[in-house]
Amino acid sequence: MKIALIEPLGVPEQTIDELSAPLKNAGHEFVYFDTKTTDPAELARRSEGAEVVMIANNPYPAEVVAGADALKMIAVAFTGIDHVGLSACRERSVEVRNCAGYSDVSVAELTLGLTIDVLRKVGAADAAVRAGKTSGGLVGTEICGKTVGIVGCGKIGCATGRLFKAFGARVLGYARHEHPEAAEAGIEQVSLEQLLAESDIVSLHLPNNDATRKSFGAEQFAQMKDGAVFINCARGAIVDNDALAQELNDDKLAGAGIDVFDMEPPIPADYALINAKNCTFTPHVGFLTHEAMQRRAKIEFDNVLAYVEGRAQNICEL
């Protein structure tokens, strides 16, 4: 069987060699491309003859899936799979496996980091010191004693809730289905309407799919408390970011911490949210820690090994 890893995984090549050794020892052909590409023709060339294609978070569009005659399984080194041509996967019965769980800690910690930055004005304080200024205008707000709303109580949402609880916050959670893990984390599961009305901080932790796309917009922002803070380390496409920019500029919201956008960075200079007031931005780095990169590489290769051995593991519902 030919297995092609068609983009880097953010780990040393030695790690790739070590993780691919069991596949090679079992007699499978393994090829590795150590550069990124978004060119469909080049993606098709790299996928040629491979029954298993391994990718990370770069797009793997439907046209490439449709043209990869030997393709049977796509191993995605990411939690979300919305960058994969899923319509073609369904049509061709191509299986998709993801690396759910690899970035739970890293995304949860960035969520807290962005929240602290917004509430304690860390970026502005740093700029003040460098400009020879004082603490004037830098009075912050504490997390302790506040109500935090977690929208999406999956593993990342629960991990985030635990961190907020450790800071002394009351944590509310909303999910379409009840999650026992949320209760174990001390998250009080309520309706979305109650969560928005009562939360001082609202943090999104939803996947991007047909049900969630643009599901958080002007109507939801209007239900939030005046002066609340909004954090998004999930998916940019879930949010109407023009509406978010308007809420910030109108001072309905006190601030926002944003790691994800409607597109991958670089973000255009005229993008409305980039020019909104009281925002802290990071360029989609929630998953990007040394530890998470090691975890996802291990899970990615474990998924491939499970596939070639006929074992079900991390199979995504398409």
C-alpha positions as a Markdown table, in Angstrom:
| # | Residue | x | y | z |
|---|---|---|---|---|
| 1 | Met | 0.0 | 0.0 | 0.0 |
| 2 | Lys | 1.2 | 3.5 | -0.8 |
| 3 | Ile | 0.9 | 6.1 | 1.9 |
| 4 | Ala | 1.7 | 9.8 | 1.1 |
| 5 | Leu | 2.3 | 12.5 | 3.7 |
| 6 | Ile | 1.9 | 15.5 | 1.5 |
| 7 | Glu | 2.8 | 18.3 | 3.8 |
| 8 | Pro | 4.9 | 18.9 | 6.9 |
| 9 | Leu | 3.4 | 18.2 | 10.4 |
| 10 | Gly | 5.5 | 20.8 | 12.3 |
| 11 | Val | 7.8 | 18.2 | 13.8 |
| 12 | Pro | 11.4 | 17.3 | 13.0 |
| 13 | Glu | 12.1 | 14.9 | 10.1 |
| 14 | Gln | 13.6 | 12.5 | 12.6 |
| 15 | Thr | 10.1 | 12.2 | 14.3 |
| 16 | Ile | 8.5 | 11.5 | 10.9 |
| 17 | Asp | 11.1 | 8.7 | 10.3 |
| 18 | Glu | 10.5 | 7.2 | 13.7 |
| 19 | Leu | 6.7 | 7.3 | 13.4 |
| 20 | Ser | 6.7 | 5.9 | 9.8 |
| 21 | Ala | 9.0 | 3.0 | 10.6 |
| 22 | Pro | 6.2 | 0.6 | 11.6 |
| 23 | Leu | 4.5 | 1.2 | 8.2 |
| 24 | Lys | 7.7 | 0.7 | 6.3 |
| 25 | Asn | 8.6 | -2.4 | 8.3 |
| 26 | Ala | 5.2 | -3.8 | 7.4 |
| 27 | Gly | 6.0 | -3.5 | 3.7 |
| 28 | His | 4.1 | -0.3 | 2.9 |
| 29 | Glu | 5.5 | 2.4 | 0.7 |
| 30 | Phe | 5.8 | 5.7 | 2.5 |
| 31 | Val | 6.6 | 9.0 | 0.8 |
| 32 | Tyr | 6.9 | 12.4 | 2.5 |
| 33 | Phe | 6.8 | 15.9 | 1.1 |
| 34 | Asp | 8.4 | 18.5 | 3.4 |
| 35 | Thr | 6.9 | 21.6 | 1.8 |
| 36 | Lys | 3.4 | 23.0 | 1.9 |
| 37 | Thr | 1.3 | 23.7 | -1.2 |
| 38 | Thr | -2.3 | 24.7 | -2.0 |
| 39 | Asp | -2.0 | 24.2 | -5.7 |
| 40 | Pro | -4.5 | 21.5 | -6.7 |
| 41 | Ala | -2.3 | 20.2 | -9.5 |
| 42 | Glu | 0.6 | 19.7 | -7.1 |
| 43 | Leu | -1.6 | 18.1 | -4.5 |
| 44 | Ala | -2.8 | 15.7 | -7.2 |
| 45 | Arg | 0.7 | 14.9 | -8.1 |
| 46 | Arg | 1.7 | 14.2 | -4.5 |
| 47 | Ser | -1.4 | 12.0 | -4.0 |
| 48 | Glu | -0.9 | 9.9 | -7.2 |
| 49 | Gly | -1.1 | 6.2 | -6.5 |
| 50 | Ala | -1.7 | 6.6 | -2.8 |
| 51 | Glu | -4.4 | 4.7 | -1.0 |
| 52 | Val | -3.8 | 6.8 | 2.1 |
| 53 | Val | -3.1 | 10.5 | 1.9 |
| 54 | Met | -1.9 | 12.3 | 5.1 |
| 55 | Ile | -2.6 | 16.0 | 5.4 |
| 56 | Ala | -2.5 | 18.7 | 8.1 |
| 57 | Asn | -4.6 | 21.9 | 8.0 |
| 58 | Asn | -4.0 | 23.0 | 4.4 |
| 59 | Pro | -7.0 | 22.7 | 2.0 |
| 60 | Tyr | -7.5 | 19.3 | 0.2 |
| 61 | Pro | -10.3 | 20.2 | -2.2 |
| 62 | Ala | -13.0 | 18.1 | -3.7 |
| 63 | Glu | -11.4 | 18.2 | -7.2 |
| 64 | Val | -8.2 | 16.6 | -5.8 |
| 65 | Val | -10.2 | 13.9 | -4.0 |
| 66 | Ala | -12.2 | 13.2 | -7.1 |
| 67 | Gly | -9.1 | 12.8 | -9.2 |
| 68 | Ala | -7.1 | 10.6 | -6.8 |
| 69 | Asp | -8.1 | 7.2 | -8.3 |
| 70 | Ala | -6.3 | 5.1 | -5.6 |
| 71 | Leu | -7.5 | 7.1 | -2.6 |
| 72 | Lys | -9.4 | 5.2 | 0.1 |
| 73 | Met | -8.5 | 7.2 | 3.3 |
| 74 | Ile | -7.5 | 10.7 | 4.2 |
| 75 | Ala | -5.7 | 11.1 | 7.5 |
| 76 | Val | -6.1 | 14.6 | 8.8 |
| 77 | Ala | -3.7 | 16.0 | 11.3 |
| 78 | Phe | -6.2 | 18.4 | 12.7 |
| 79 | Thr | -9.5 | 18.3 | 14.7 |
| 80 | Gly | -11.7 | 20.1 | 12.1 |
| 81 | Ile | -12.1 | 18.5 | 8.7 |
| 82 | Asp | -13.9 | 21.4 | 7.0 |
| 83 | His | -10.8 | 22.1 | 4.8 |
| 84 | Val | -11.3 | 18.7 | 3.1 |
| 85 | Gly | -13.5 | 18.2 | 0.0 |
| 86 | Leu | -16.1 | 16.2 | 2.0 |
| 87 | Ser | -18.6 | 16.1 | -0.8 |
| 88 | Ala | -16.2 | 14.2 | -3.0 |
| 89 | Cys | -15.3 | 11.9 | -0.1 |
| 90 | Arg | -18.9 | 11.0 | 0.4 |
| 91 | Glu | -19.4 | 10.4 | -3.4 |
| 92 | Arg | -16.3 | 8.1 | -3.6 |
| 93 | Ser | -16.7 | 6.5 | -0.1 |
| 94 | Val | -13.3 | 7.9 | 1.0 |
| 95 | Glu | -12.9 | 7.5 | 4.7 |
| 96 | Val | -11.6 | 10.5 | 6.8 |
| 97 | Arg | -9.8 | 10.2 | 10.1 |
| 98 | Asn | -8.9 | 13.1 | 12.3 |
| 99 | Cys | -6.7 | 13.9 | 15.3 |
| 100 | Ala | -9.3 | 14.9 | 17.8 |
| 101 | Gly | -7.9 | 15.7 | 21.2 |
| 102 | Tyr | -4.4 | 16.7 | 20.2 |
| 103 | Ser | -4.9 | 20.5 | 20.8 |
| 104 | Asp | -7.4 | 20.5 | 23.7 |
| 105 | Val | -4.9 | 21.9 | 26.1 |
| 106 | Ser | -3.3 | 24.3 | 23.7 |
| 107 | Val | -6.6 | 25.9 | 22.5 |
| 108 | Ala | -7.9 | 26.1 | 26.1 |
| 109 | Glu | -4.8 | 27.8 | 27.3 |
| 110 | Leu | -4.8 | 30.3 | 24.4 |
| 111 | Thr | -8.5 | 31.1 | 25.2 |
| 112 | Leu | -7.5 | 32.0 | 28.8 |
| 113 | Gly | -4.5 | 33.9 | 27.4 |
| 114 | Leu | -6.6 | 36.0 | 25.1 |
| 115 | Thr | -9.2 | 36.6 | 27.8 |
| 116 | Ile | -6.5 | 37.9 | 30.2 |
| 117 | Asp | -5.0 | 40.1 | 27.5 |
| 118 | Val | -8.4 | 41.7 | 26.8 |
| 119 | Leu | -9.3 | 42.1 | 30.5 |
| 120 | Arg | -5.9 | 43.2 | 31.7 |
| 121 | Lys | -4.9 | 45.2 | 28.6 |
| 122 | Val | -1.6 | 43.3 | 28.3 |
| 123 | Gly | -0.8 | 44.5 | 24.8 |
| 124 | Ala | -1.6 | 48.1 | 25.6 |
| 125 | Ala | 0.5 | 47.9 | 28.8 |
| 126 | Asp | 3.4 | 46.5 | 26.9 |
| 127 | Ala | 3.2 | 49.4 | 24.4 |
| 128 | Ala | 2.9 | 51.9 | 27.2 |
| 129 | Val | 6.2 | 50.7 | 28.8 |
| 130 | Arg | 8.0 | 50.7 | 25.5 |
| 131 | Ala | 6.7 | 54.3 | 24.9 |
| 132 | Gly | 7.9 | 55.5 | 28.3 |
| 133 | Lys | 4.3 | 55.9 | 29.6 |
| 134 | Thr | 2.7 | 55.1 | 32.9 |
| 135 | Ser | -0.3 | 52.9 | 34.0 |
| 136 | Gly | -2.8 | 55.6 | 33.1 |
| 137 | Gly | -5.9 | 54.2 | 31.4 |
| 138 | Leu | -4.8 | 50.6 | 32.1 |
| 139 | Val | -7.2 | 49.6 | 34.8 |
| 140 | Gly | -8.1 | 46.0 | 34.3 |
| 141 | Thr | -10.9 | 43.5 | 35.1 |
| 142 | Glu | -10.6 | 40.2 | 37.0 |
| 143 | Ile | -11.9 | 36.8 | 35.8 |
| 144 | Cys | -12.5 | 35.8 | 39.4 |
| 145 | Gly | -16.2 | 36.1 | 40.3 |
| 146 | Lys | -17.3 | 36.6 | 36.7 |
| 147 | Thr | -19.7 | 34.3 | 34.8 |
| 148 | Val | -18.2 | 32.6 | 31.7 |
| 149 | Gly | -20.3 | 31.1 | 29.0 |
| 150 | Ile | -18.8 | 28.2 | 27.0 |
| 151 | Val | -20.7 | 27.7 | 23.7 |
| 152 | Gly | -19.9 | 24.1 | 22.7 |
| 153 | Cys | -19.1 | 21.6 | 25.5 |
| 154 | Gly | -16.9 | 19.2 | 23.7 |
| 155 | Lys | -13.4 | 18.3 | 24.9 |
| 156 | Ile | -11.9 | 21.7 | 24.2 |
| 157 | Gly | -14.9 | 23.5 | 25.7 |
| 158 | Cys | -14.7 | 21.4 | 28.8 |
| 159 | Ala | -10.9 | 21.9 | 29.1 |
| 160 | Thr | -11.5 | 25.6 | 28.8 |
| 161 | Gly | -14.2 | 25.6 | 31.4 |
| 162 | Arg | -12.0 | 23.9 | 33.9 |
| 163 | Leu | -9.3 | 26.6 | 33.5 |
| 164 | Phe | -11.9 | 29.3 | 34.0 |
| 165 | Lys | -13.2 | 27.5 | 37.1 |
| 166 | Ala | -9.6 | 27.5 | 38.5 |
| 167 | Phe | -9.6 | 31.3 | 38.2 |
| 168 | Gly | -12.8 | 31.5 | 40.3 |
| 169 | Ala | -15.4 | 32.0 | 37.6 |
| 170 | Arg | -18.9 | 30.6 | 37.5 |
| 171 | Val | -19.0 | 28.6 | 34.2 |
| 172 | Leu | -22.1 | 28.1 | 32.1 |
| 173 | Gly | -22.2 | 25.8 | 29.1 |
| 174 | Tyr | -24.4 | 25.3 | 26.1 |
| 175 | Ala | -24.5 | 22.4 | 23.7 |
| 176 | Arg | -27.1 | 20.8 | 21.5 |
| 177 | His | -26.6 | 17.6 | 23.4 |
| 178 | Glu | -25.9 | 17.1 | 27.1 |
| 179 | His | -22.3 | 16.2 | 27.8 |
| 180 | Pro | -21.6 | 14.3 | 31.0 |
| 181 | Glu | -18.0 | 15.5 | 30.9 |
| 182 | Ala | -19.3 | 19.1 | 31.2 |
| 183 | Ala | -21.0 | 18.3 | 34.5 |
| 184 | Glu | -17.9 | 16.6 | 35.7 |
| 185 | Ala | -15.9 | 19.8 | 34.9 |
| 186 | Gly | -18.3 | 21.8 | 37.0 |
| 187 | Ile | -20.0 | 23.4 | 34.0 |
| 188 | Glu | -23.7 | 24.3 | 34.5 |
| 189 | Gln | -25.5 | 23.4 | 31.2 |
| 190 | Val | -28.1 | 26.0 | 30.3 |
| 191 | Ser | -29.9 | 27.3 | 27.2 |
| 192 | Leu | -28.0 | 29.5 | 24.8 |
| 193 | Glu | -30.3 | 32.4 | 25.7 |
| 194 | Gln | -29.6 | 32.1 | 29.4 |
| 195 | Leu | -25.9 | 31.8 | 28.7 |
| 196 | Leu | -25.7 | 34.9 | 26.6 |
| 197 | Ala | -27.8 | 36.9 | 29.0 |
| 198 | Glu | -25.8 | 36.1 | 32.1 |
| 199 | Ser | -22.2 | 35.7 | 30.9 |
| 200 | Asp | -19.5 | 38.4 | 31.3 |
| 201 | Ile | -17.3 | 36.4 | 29.0 |
| 202 | Val | -18.5 | 34.3 | 26.1 |
| 203 | Ser | -16.1 | 31.8 | 24.5 |
| 204 | Leu | -16.9 | 29.8 | 21.3 |
| 205 | His | -15.9 | 26.1 | 21.0 |
| 206 | Leu | -17.9 | 24.8 | 18.1 |
| 207 | Pro | -16.9 | 23.0 | 14.9 |
| 208 | Asn | -17.5 | 24.6 | 11.5 |
| 209 | Asn | -20.2 | 22.8 | 9.6 |
| 210 | Asp | -23.5 | 23.4 | 7.8 |
| 211 | Ala | -25.3 | 23.7 | 11.2 |
| 212 | Thr | -22.9 | 26.2 | 12.8 |
| 213 | Arg | -21.7 | 28.4 | 9.9 |
| 214 | Lys | -22.6 | 32.0 | 10.5 |
| 215 | Ser | -24.8 | 30.9 | 13.4 |
| 216 | Phe | -23.4 | 33.5 | 15.8 |
| 217 | Gly | -24.2 | 37.0 | 14.6 |
| 218 | Ala | -26.1 | 40.2 | 15.4 |
| 219 | Glu | -29.0 | 38.3 | 17.0 |
| 220 | Gln | -26.7 | 36.5 | 19.4 |
| 221 | Phe | -24.6 | 39.6 | 20.2 |
| 222 | Ala | -27.8 | 41.6 | 21.0 |
| 223 | Gln | -28.6 | 39.0 | 23.6 |
| 224 | Met | -25.2 | 39.4 | 25.3 |
| 225 | Lys | -24.7 | 41.6 | 28.3 |
| 226 | Asp | -23.5 | 45.2 | 27.7 |
| 227 | Gly | -19.8 | 45.3 | 28.3 |
| 228 | Ala | -19.2 | 41.5 | 27.9 |
| 229 | Val | -16.1 | 40.1 | 26.3 |
| 230 | Phe | -16.2 | 37.7 | 23.3 |
| 231 | Ile | -13.5 | 35.1 | 22.6 |
| 232 | Asn | -13.2 | 32.9 | 19.5 |
| 233 | Cys | -10.5 | 30.2 | 19.3 |
| 234 | Ala | -12.8 | 27.8 | 17.4 |
| 235 | Arg | -13.6 | 28.7 | 13.7 |
| 236 | Gly | -13.9 | 32.1 | 12.1 |
| 237 | Ala | -16.7 | 31.0 | 9.8 |
| 238 | Ile | -19.1 | 30.4 | 12.7 |
| 239 | Val | -19.3 | 34.1 | 13.4 |
| 240 | Asp | -20.6 | 37.0 | 11.5 |
| 241 | Asn | -17.4 | 39.0 | 12.0 |
| 242 | Asp | -18.8 | 42.2 | 10.4 |
| 243 | Ala | -21.5 | 42.1 | 13.1 |
| 244 | Leu | -18.9 | 41.5 | 15.7 |
| 245 | Ala | -16.9 | 44.5 | 14.5 |
| 246 | Gln | -20.0 | 46.7 | 14.7 |
| 247 | Glu | -20.8 | 45.6 | 18.3 |
| 248 | Leu | -17.3 | 46.5 | 19.3 |
| 249 | Asn | -17.2 | 49.8 | 17.6 |
| 250 | Asp | -20.6 | 50.7 | 19.1 |
| 251 | Asp | -19.2 | 49.8 | 22.6 |
| 252 | Lys | -21.9 | 47.1 | 23.1 |
| 253 | Leu | -19.0 | 44.7 | 23.8 |
| 254 | Ala | -16.0 | 45.7 | 25.9 |
| 255 | Gly | -13.6 | 43.7 | 23.9 |
| 256 | Ala | -12.8 | 40.5 | 21.9 |
| 257 | Gly | -10.0 | 38.0 | 21.6 |
| 258 | Ile | -9.9 | 36.4 | 18.2 |
| 259 | Asp | -7.6 | 33.6 | 16.9 |
| 260 | Val | -9.7 | 32.6 | 13.8 |
| 261 | Phe | -11.2 | 34.4 | 10.9 |
| 262 | Asp | -13.2 | 33.8 | 7.7 |
| 263 | Met | -9.9 | 33.0 | 6.0 |
| 264 | Glu | -6.4 | 32.0 | 7.0 |
| 265 | Pro | -4.0 | 34.8 | 7.7 |
| 266 | Pro | -2.6 | 37.0 | 6.3 |
| 267 | Ile | -5.8 | 39.1 | 6.9 |
| 268 | Pro | -6.5 | 42.0 | 4.5 |
| 269 | Ala | -5.9 | 45.4 | 5.9 |
| 270 | Asp | -9.5 | 46.5 | 5.1 |
| 271 | Tyr | -11.1 | 43.5 | 6.9 |
| 272 | Ala | -13.7 | 45.1 | 9.2 |
| 273 | Leu | -12.9 | 43.2 | 12.4 |
| 274 | Ile | -9.1 | 44.0 | 12.1 |
| 275 | Asn | -10.1 | 47.7 | 12.4 |
| 276 | Ala | -12.5 | 47.3 | 15.2 |
| 277 | Lys | -11.9 | 48.7 | 18.7 |
| 278 | Asn | -10.6 | 46.8 | 21.7 |
| 279 | Cys | -9.5 | 43.6 | 20.0 |
| 280 | Thr | -6.6 | 41.2 | 20.6 |
| 281 | Phe | -5.7 | 39.1 | 17.6 |
| 282 | Thr | -3.6 | 36.0 | 17.1 |
| 283 | Pro | -3.0 | 34.4 | 13.6 |
| 284 | His | -4.7 | 31.0 | 14.2 |
| 285 | Val | -2.2 | 29.7 | 16.7 |
| 286 | Gly | -4.5 | 28.0 | 19.1 |
| 287 | Phe | -3.3 | 24.6 | 18.1 |
| 288 | Leu | 0.3 | 25.6 | 17.6 |
| 289 | Thr | 2.5 | 24.4 | 20.5 |
| 290 | His | 5.4 | 22.1 | 20.5 |
| 291 | Glu | 3.5 | 19.6 | 22.6 |
| 292 | Ala | 0.4 | 19.7 | 20.4 |
| 293 | Met | 2.5 | 19.2 | 17.2 |
| 294 | Gln | 4.1 | 16.1 | 18.8 |
| 295 | Arg | 0.7 | 14.7 | 19.9 |
| 296 | Arg | -1.0 | 15.2 | 16.5 |
| 297 | Ala | 1.9 | 13.6 | 14.6 |
| 298 | Lys | 1.6 | 10.6 | 16.9 |
| 299 | Ile | -2.1 | 10.4 | 16.5 |
| 300 | Glu | -1.9 | 10.9 | 12.7 |
| 301 | Phe | 0.4 | 7.9 | 12.3 |
| 302 | Asp | -1.5 | 5.8 | 14.8 |
| 303 | Asn | -4.6 | 6.5 | 12.6 |
| 304 | Val | -2.9 | 5.3 | 9.5 |
| 305 | Leu | -1.5 | 2.2 | 11.2 |
| 306 | Ala | -5.0 | 1.4 | 12.5 |
| 307 | Tyr | -6.4 | 1.7 | 9.0 |
| 308 | Val | -3.8 | -0.6 | 7.4 |
| 309 | Glu | -4.5 | -3.1 | 10.2 |
| 310 | Gly | -8.2 | -2.9 | 9.7 |
| 311 | Arg | -9.0 | -1.2 | 13.0 |
| 312 | Ala | -11.5 | 1.6 | 13.4 |
| 313 | Gln | -10.0 | 4.7 | 15.1 |
| 314 | Asn | -11.0 | 8.4 | 14.9 |
| 315 | Ile | -13.2 | 7.9 | 11.9 |
| 316 | Cys | -15.2 | 11.0 | 11.1 |
| 317 | Glu | -18.9 | 11.2 | 10.2 |
| 318 | Leu | -19.1 | 12.8 | 6.8 |
